[in-house]
Amino acid sequence: MFQSLTDKLTNAFKRFRNKGKLTEADVREGMREIKLALLEADVNFKVVRDFVKAVTERAVGETVLESLVPAQQIVKIVNEELIRLMGGETPKLEIASKPPTVVMMVGLQGAGKTTHSGKIAGLYKKKGKNPLLVACDVYRPAAIDQLKVVGESLGIPVFSMGSTLSPVEIAKAGVEHARKNGYDLVFIDTAGRLQIDEVLMKELENIKKKVEPTEILLTIDAMTGQEAVNVAESFNNLLDITGVVLTKLDGDTRGGAALSVRYVTGKPIKFVGTGEKLDTIEPFHPDRMASRILGMGDVLTLIEKAEEAFDEKQAKELEKKLLESSFTLDDFLDQFRQMKKMGGIEKILSMLPGVKLGSLSESGLDERQMAKTEAIVLSMTRAERNDPSILNGSRRRRIANGSGTSVEDVNRLIKQFEQVKKMTKQFSGAAGQRRMRQMFGGNMPF
């Protein structure tokens, strides 16, 4: 996500960093590079024009030109203008004063509307809501079944009335069912088309009139770039949407849609889909997204993901093992699995400042290496995991054969484990406990 744009902006900023003082000509030349980077990222031309104008006007002011570190000032201005461009404040799903809150999901076919209806419902289920999914796509083959599979995976009920009744009747009945049965959040999965047409829009307008939704969320595919913005503008003109769900931001997208939708429609991006799994959905934070685009990472989102994957009981046990110096290969494997829960090493590194994902394969920290680690540890006996010192040549050959790896891979893993174990010894004893208490802020359980 945004890697190409990030690289181009970084190169543009180098023009500023190479100079101790900036002239107005320097600023305008650098802004030409930023303009090209944004256009190549498929950002709407009007958006680029106004963005560059706003940044330039601020950057040629006396504060920047007379600053001792003008490059930092310009990065700061670009960051602030990116945040403003994407909406400034973090938008939230509006909750109705009287339940149920009705969310009407709309969009073209193939944008991920059905899946993201479930994803957002699942997100709010974790927050204590009681959601219901309503299947109103009676045209696309297997659409109702797809929503049922999504609902079952998330433990969320699906209201359906088959494919013979009109979507308007089903939507109305679904909301009434929610009202009578204590569901406080309803997601209506409407039909899409391959393109915007009069029949589609008329049907959506009729559903809107009947159920009076609290929110109308448009699901658009970020991979379609400029076309995504055109779709958003058309749906907004006809339905007056309340927000956007931007999908496939984990794909080879250039970022144009994320930077253009809010500006063109005036409606906020409320959620972004970042993967195929049903938990890969995030609220949209303009400030965090701007930080990612500028290569400054997204530590706050990383912390939130860590908290979601955090097993308090397991963490306490790990702390105790660190203090007692009894860290085993099972514990080592558990840490890898925690990283998987957070989306994998690539997703974690993408949120760290200054990390280039292109260098991931060179570092040996890619997903394939993690899979190898898991296979090797699982091919060991319990005794071998608890005490790797018993791993002689024949045992290592057996483990390599059992895990589909080589003896060199097994040796490399054992070496890595021993290095980690050596590091953990610094936490044993009284001095180690003091260090641990400093790290955990005095909140240790023992």
C-alpha positions as CSV (number, residue, x, y, z in Angstrom):
1,M,0.0,0.0,0.0
2,F,1.4,3.4,-1.1
3,Q,5.0,2.0,-1.4
4,S,5.5,3.6,-4.8
5,L,4.0,6.9,-3.8
6,T,6.1,6.9,-0.5
7,D,9.3,6.3,-2.5
8,K,8.6,9.1,-4.9
9,L,7.7,11.6,-2.2
10,T,10.8,10.6,-0.3
11,N,12.9,11.3,-3.4
12,A,11.2,14.7,-3.7
13,F,11.9,15.6,-0.1
14,K,15.6,14.9,-0.7
15,R,15.7,17.9,-3.0
16,F,14.9,20.0,0.1
17,R,17.2,18.2,2.5
18,N,20.3,18.8,0.3
19,K,20.0,22.5,0.9
20,G,20.7,24.5,4.1
21,K,18.5,27.3,3.0
22,L,15.6,27.3,0.5
23,T,14.6,29.8,-2.1
24,E,11.1,30.1,-3.6
25,A,12.5,28.6,-6.8
26,D,13.7,25.5,-4.8
27,V,10.3,25.1,-3.2
28,R,8.4,25.3,-6.6
29,E,10.9,22.8,-8.2
30,G,10.4,20.4,-5.4
31,M,6.6,20.8,-5.6
32,R,6.7,19.9,-9.3
33,E,8.2,16.5,-8.3
34,I,5.5,16.0,-5.6
35,K,2.8,16.9,-8.2
36,L,4.1,14.2,-10.6
37,A,4.3,11.7,-7.7
38,L,0.6,12.3,-6.9
39,L,-0.5,12.2,-10.5
40,E,1.4,8.9,-11.0
41,A,-0.4,7.6,-7.9
42,D,-3.7,8.2,-9.9
43,V,-4.8,11.0,-7.6
44,N,-7.6,13.1,-9.2
45,F,-6.1,16.0,-11.1
46,K,-8.2,18.7,-9.4
47,V,-7.1,17.3,-6.0
48,V,-3.5,17.4,-7.0
49,R,-3.7,20.9,-8.3
50,D,-5.4,22.3,-5.1
51,F,-3.1,20.2,-2.8
52,V,0.1,21.5,-4.5
53,K,-1.2,25.1,-4.5
54,A,-2.0,24.9,-0.7
55,V,1.4,23.4,0.2
56,T,3.3,25.8,-2.0
57,E,1.6,28.8,-0.5
58,R,2.5,27.7,3.0
59,A,6.0,26.6,2.0
60,V,7.1,29.8,0.4
61,G,6.2,31.7,3.6
62,E,8.9,33.3,5.7
63,T,8.7,30.6,8.4
64,V,10.0,27.9,6.0
65,L,12.4,29.9,4.0
66,E,14.1,31.3,7.1
67,S,14.1,28.1,9.0
68,L,17.3,26.3,9.9
69,V,15.7,23.0,8.9
70,P,13.4,23.9,6.0
71,A,13.1,20.3,4.8
72,Q,11.5,19.2,8.1
73,Q,9.1,22.2,7.8
74,I,8.0,21.2,4.3
75,V,7.4,17.5,5.4
76,K,5.4,18.9,8.3
77,I,3.3,21.0,5.9
78,V,2.8,18.1,3.4
79,N,1.7,15.9,6.3
80,E,-0.8,18.4,7.6
81,E,-2.2,19.0,4.1
82,L,-2.6,15.3,3.5
83,I,-4.5,14.9,6.7
84,R,-6.7,17.8,5.7
85,L,-7.2,16.3,2.3
86,M,-8.4,13.0,3.7
87,G,-10.8,14.7,6.2
88,G,-8.8,15.7,9.2
89,E,-10.8,14.1,12.0
90,T,-11.3,10.3,12.3
91,P,-14.9,9.7,11.3
92,K,-17.1,7.3,13.3
93,L,-20.1,5.2,12.4
94,E,-23.2,7.1,13.5
95,I,-25.2,5.2,16.1
96,A,-29.0,5.9,16.1
97,S,-30.4,7.3,19.3
98,K,-33.1,4.6,19.2
99,P,-32.0,1.1,18.1
100,P,-31.5,-0.4,15.7
101,T,-28.9,1.6,13.8
102,V,-29.4,0.7,10.1
103,V,-26.4,0.7,7.8
104,M,-27.2,0.4,4.1
105,M,-24.2,-1.0,2.2
106,V,-24.1,0.0,-1.5
107,G,-21.6,-0.3,-4.4
108,L,-20.8,-1.9,-7.7
109,Q,-20.5,-5.7,-8.0
110,G,-17.1,-7.0,-7.2
111,A,-16.0,-4.2,-4.8
112,G,-16.3,-6.4,-1.7
113,K,-19.7,-5.2,-0.4
114,T,-20.9,-8.5,0.9
115,T,-17.7,-9.4,2.7
116,H,-17.2,-5.9,4.1
117,S,-20.8,-5.9,5.4
118,G,-19.7,-8.9,7.6
119,K,-16.3,-7.4,8.4
120,I,-17.8,-4.1,9.8
121,A,-20.5,-6.1,11.6
122,G,-17.7,-8.3,13.2
123,L,-15.8,-5.2,14.2
124,Y,-18.8,-3.8,16.1
125,K,-19.6,-7.2,17.6
126,K,-16.2,-7.1,19.3
127,K,-17.3,-3.7,20.7
128,G,-20.3,-5.3,22.4
129,K,-22.9,-4.6,19.7
130,N,-25.5,-7.2,18.6
131,P,-25.5,-7.0,14.8
132,L,-27.7,-8.6,12.1
133,L,-26.9,-9.0,8.4
134,V,-29.8,-8.7,6.0
135,A,-29.4,-10.4,2.5
136,C,-31.0,-8.1,-0.1
137,D,-29.0,-9.1,-3.1
138,V,-31.5,-11.3,-4.9
139,Y,-29.8,-11.1,-8.3
140,R,-26.3,-12.3,-8.1
141,P,-26.0,-16.0,-8.0
142,A,-25.0,-17.3,-4.5
143,A,-24.9,-13.8,-3.0
144,I,-27.2,-14.9,-0.2
145,D,-25.2,-18.0,0.4
146,Q,-22.0,-16.0,0.5
147,L,-23.4,-13.6,3.2
148,K,-24.5,-16.7,5.2
149,V,-21.0,-18.1,5.0
150,V,-19.6,-14.8,6.2
151,G,-22.1,-14.5,9.0
152,E,-21.5,-18.1,10.2
153,S,-17.7,-17.5,10.2
154,L,-18.2,-14.4,12.4
155,G,-21.0,-15.8,14.6
156,I,-23.5,-13.2,13.2
157,P,-27.0,-14.1,12.2
158,V,-28.2,-13.5,8.6
159,F,-31.8,-12.5,7.8
160,S,-32.9,-13.7,4.4
161,M,-36.2,-14.3,2.6
162,G,-34.8,-16.1,-0.5
163,S,-34.6,-14.5,-4.0
164,T,-38.3,-14.2,-5.0
165,L,-39.3,-11.2,-3.0
166,S,-38.2,-7.7,-3.8
167,P,-35.1,-6.3,-2.0
168,V,-37.3,-3.4,-0.7
169,E,-39.6,-5.8,1.1
170,I,-36.7,-7.9,2.4
171,A,-34.9,-4.8,3.8
172,K,-38.1,-3.6,5.5
173,A,-38.8,-7.0,7.0
174,G,-35.1,-7.3,8.1
175,V,-35.2,-4.1,10.0
176,E,-38.5,-5.0,11.6
177,H,-37.1,-8.4,12.6
178,A,-34.1,-6.6,14.2
179,R,-36.4,-4.3,16.1
180,K,-38.5,-7.2,17.5
181,N,-35.5,-9.4,18.4
182,G,-33.1,-7.0,20.1
183,Y,-30.5,-6.5,17.3
184,D,-29.1,-3.0,17.7
185,L,-27.1,-2.8,14.5
186,V,-28.4,-3.9,11.0
187,F,-26.3,-4.2,7.9
188,I,-28.3,-4.3,4.7
189,D,-26.3,-6.0,1.9
190,T,-27.8,-4.6,-1.3
191,A,-27.3,-5.7,-4.9
192,G,-24.6,-4.2,-7.1
193,R,-24.1,-4.0,-10.9
194,L,-21.1,-4.1,-13.2
195,Q,-21.8,-0.4,-13.8
196,I,-24.1,2.3,-12.5
197,D,-27.6,2.1,-14.1
198,E,-31.0,3.5,-13.6
199,V,-32.6,0.2,-12.4
200,L,-29.9,-0.2,-9.7
201,M,-30.3,3.4,-8.4
202,K,-34.1,3.3,-8.4
203,E,-34.0,0.2,-6.3
204,L,-31.5,1.7,-3.8
205,E,-33.5,4.9,-3.6
206,N,-36.7,2.8,-2.7
207,I,-34.8,0.8,0.0
208,K,-33.5,4.1,1.4
209,K,-37.1,5.5,1.6
210,K,-38.5,2.4,3.3
211,V,-35.8,1.8,6.0
212,E,-34.5,5.3,6.5
213,P,-30.9,4.2,7.1
214,T,-28.7,5.9,9.7
215,E,-25.7,5.4,7.4
216,I,-25.3,4.7,3.7
217,L,-21.8,3.3,3.2
218,L,-20.4,3.1,-0.4
219,T,-18.0,0.2,-0.9
220,I,-15.4,1.0,-3.6
221,D,-12.3,-0.9,-4.8
222,A,-9.1,1.1,-4.3
223,M,-7.5,-0.9,-7.1
224,T,-9.6,0.9,-9.7
225,G,-7.9,4.2,-8.9
226,Q,-9.5,7.2,-10.6
227,E,-12.5,5.1,-11.6
228,A,-13.2,4.6,-7.9
229,V,-13.5,8.3,-7.4
230,N,-15.9,8.6,-10.4
231,V,-18.1,5.8,-8.9
232,A,-18.1,7.6,-5.5
233,E,-19.1,10.8,-7.1
234,S,-22.0,9.2,-9.0
235,F,-23.4,7.3,-6.0
236,N,-23.1,10.3,-3.8
237,N,-25.0,12.5,-6.3
238,L,-27.9,10.0,-6.5
239,L,-28.1,8.6,-2.9
240,D,-26.3,11.2,-0.7
241,I,-24.1,8.6,0.9
242,T,-22.8,9.2,4.4
243,G,-19.4,7.5,4.0
244,V,-17.1,5.3,2.1
245,V,-15.5,1.8,2.7
246,L,-12.3,1.6,0.7
247,T,-11.4,-2.1,0.0
248,K,-8.2,-3.8,-1.3
249,L,-5.8,-1.3,0.2
250,D,-3.4,-4.2,0.7
251,G,-3.2,-4.8,-3.1
252,D,-1.0,-3.1,-5.7
253,T,-2.8,0.1,-5.4
254,R,-1.3,3.5,-6.1
255,G,-3.3,5.3,-3.4
256,G,-5.2,7.7,-5.6
257,A,-8.6,6.7,-4.3
258,A,-7.7,7.2,-0.7
259,L,-6.4,10.7,-1.4
260,S,-9.2,11.8,-3.7
261,V,-12.6,10.4,-2.5
262,R,-13.1,12.8,0.5
263,Y,-12.1,15.9,-1.5
264,V,-14.4,15.0,-4.5
265,T,-17.5,13.8,-2.7
266,G,-17.2,15.7,0.6
267,K,-18.0,12.4,2.4
268,P,-15.5,10.7,4.7
269,I,-13.8,7.4,4.3
270,K,-15.0,5.5,7.4
271,F,-13.3,2.1,7.0
272,V,-10.5,0.5,4.9
273,G,-10.2,-3.2,4.0
274,T,-6.6,-4.4,4.2
275,G,-6.8,-8.1,3.3
276,E,-8.9,-11.1,2.5
277,K,-9.5,-12.4,6.0
278,L,-12.6,-11.3,7.9
279,D,-10.7,-9.4,10.6
280,T,-8.7,-7.3,8.1
281,I,-10.8,-4.1,8.5
282,E,-9.7,-0.8,10.1
283,P,-11.4,2.5,11.0
284,F,-9.9,5.1,8.7
285,H,-7.6,7.6,10.5
286,P,-6.5,10.4,8.1
287,D,-3.5,11.3,10.3
288,R,-2.2,7.7,10.5
289,M,-2.8,7.2,6.7
290,A,-0.8,10.4,6.0
291,S,2.0,9.1,8.3
292,R,2.1,5.8,6.3
293,I,2.2,7.7,3.0
294,L,5.1,9.7,4.1
295,G,7.0,6.6,5.3
296,M,6.7,7.6,9.0
297,G,4.9,4.4,10.0
298,D,1.7,3.9,11.9
299,V,2.7,3.0,15.4
300,L,-0.7,3.7,17.0
301,T,-2.4,1.1,14.7
302,L,0.4,-1.3,15.4
303,I,-0.2,-0.9,19.2
304,E,-4.0,-1.5,18.7
305,K,-3.3,-4.7,16.7
306,A,-0.9,-5.9,19.4
307,E,-3.6,-5.3,22.0
308,E,-6.1,-7.3,20.0
309,A,-3.7,-10.2,19.7
310,F,-2.5,-9.9,23.3
311,D,-3.2,-12.8,25.5
312,E,-2.9,-11.5,29.1
313,K,-2.5,-15.0,30.7
314,Q,0.1,-16.0,28.1
315,A,2.0,-12.7,28.6
316,K,2.2,-13.3,32.4
317,E,3.5,-16.8,31.9
318,L,6.1,-15.5,29.4
319,E,7.2,-12.8,31.9
320,K,7.7,-15.5,34.6
321,K,9.6,-17.8,32.2
322,L,11.9,-14.9,31.3
323,L,12.6,-14.2,34.9
324,E,13.3,-17.9,35.6
325,S,15.3,-18.3,32.4
326,S,13.1,-21.2,31.3
327,F,12.2,-19.9,27.8
328,T,11.6,-22.9,25.4
329,L,11.1,-23.4,21.7
330,D,7.4,-23.6,22.3
331,D,7.5,-20.1,23.8
332,F,9.6,-19.0,20.8
333,L,6.9,-20.4,18.4
334,D,4.2,-18.7,20.4
335,Q,5.8,-15.3,19.7
336,F,5.7,-16.0,16.0
337,R,2.0,-16.9,16.2
338,Q,1.3,-13.7,18.0
339,M,2.9,-11.9,15.1
340,K,0.6,-13.8,12.7
341,K,-2.4,-12.7,14.6
342,M,-1.3,-9.1,14.1
343,G,-1.3,-9.7,10.3
344,G,2.2,-11.1,9.8
345,I,5.7,-9.6,9.7
346,E,5.1,-7.6,6.5
347,K,2.1,-5.8,7.9
348,I,3.9,-5.2,11.2
349,L,7.0,-3.8,9.4
350,S,4.8,-1.6,7.2
351,M,3.7,0.3,10.3
352,L,7.2,1.0,11.5
353,P,8.9,4.3,10.6
354,G,11.5,4.1,7.9
355,V,11.2,0.4,7.0
356,K,11.3,-0.4,3.3
357,L,9.3,-3.5,2.5
358,G,11.5,-4.2,-0.5
359,S,14.3,-5.2,1.8
360,L,12.1,-7.7,3.6
361,S,13.3,-10.7,1.6
362,E,17.0,-9.8,2.2
363,S,16.4,-9.6,6.0
364,G,15.2,-13.3,6.3
365,L,12.1,-12.1,8.1
366,D,9.6,-12.9,5.3
367,E,6.5,-15.0,5.8
368,R,8.2,-18.1,4.2
369,Q,10.9,-18.1,6.9
370,M,8.2,-17.8,9.6
371,A,6.4,-20.8,8.0
372,K,9.7,-22.8,8.1
373,T,10.2,-21.9,11.7
374,E,6.8,-23.2,12.6
375,A,7.2,-26.5,10.6
376,I,10.6,-27.1,12.2
377,V,9.5,-26.6,15.8
378,L,6.3,-28.7,15.3
379,S,8.5,-31.6,13.9
380,M,10.3,-31.8,17.3
381,T,9.4,-33.9,20.2
382,R,8.3,-32.3,23.5
383,A,11.6,-33.1,25.0
384,E,13.5,-31.6,22.1
385,R,11.5,-28.3,22.3
386,N,12.2,-28.1,26.0
387,D,15.9,-28.8,25.7
388,P,17.4,-28.2,22.3
389,S,20.8,-29.2,23.6
390,I,19.9,-32.9,23.0
391,L,19.6,-32.2,19.2
392,N,22.4,-34.3,17.8
393,G,23.1,-34.8,14.1
394,S,20.6,-37.7,13.6
395,R,17.8,-35.8,15.4
396,R,18.4,-32.7,13.3
397,R,18.2,-34.8,10.1
398,R,14.9,-36.4,11.2
399,I,13.5,-32.9,12.0
400,A,14.6,-31.5,8.6
401,N,12.9,-34.5,6.8
402,G,9.8,-34.2,8.9
403,S,9.4,-30.4,8.3
404,G,10.4,-30.4,4.6
405,T,13.4,-28.2,5.3
406,S,17.2,-28.8,5.4
407,V,19.6,-29.5,8.2
408,E,21.0,-26.0,7.6
409,D,17.5,-24.5,8.2
410,V,17.3,-26.4,11.5
411,N,20.7,-25.3,12.6
412,R,19.9,-21.7,11.7
413,L,16.7,-21.8,13.8
414,I,18.5,-23.3,16.8
415,K,21.2,-20.6,16.6
416,Q,18.5,-17.9,16.5
417,F,16.8,-19.5,19.5
418,E,20.0,-19.6,21.5
419,Q,20.6,-15.9,20.7
420,V,17.1,-15.0,21.9
421,K,17.5,-17.2,25.0
422,K,20.8,-15.5,25.8
423,M,19.2,-12.1,25.6
424,T,16.4,-13.2,28.0
425,K,19.0,-14.2,30.7
426,Q,19.5,-10.5,31.3
427,F,16.0,-10.5,32.9
428,S,16.8,-13.2,35.5
429,G,17.8,-12.4,39.1
430,A,17.2,-9.3,41.1
431,A,18.8,-6.9,38.6
432,G,16.7,-8.5,35.8
433,Q,13.5,-8.1,37.8
434,R,14.3,-4.4,38.2
435,R,14.7,-4.1,34.4
436,M,11.5,-6.0,33.9
437,R,9.6,-3.7,36.2
438,Q,10.9,-0.7,34.4
439,M,9.8,-2.2,31.0
440,F,6.3,-3.1,32.3
441,G,5.8,0.1,34.2
442,G,5.6,-1.7,37.6
443,N,2.6,-3.7,36.5
444,M,4.1,-7.2,36.8
445,P,1.9,-9.8,38.3
446,F,4.4,-11.2,40.8
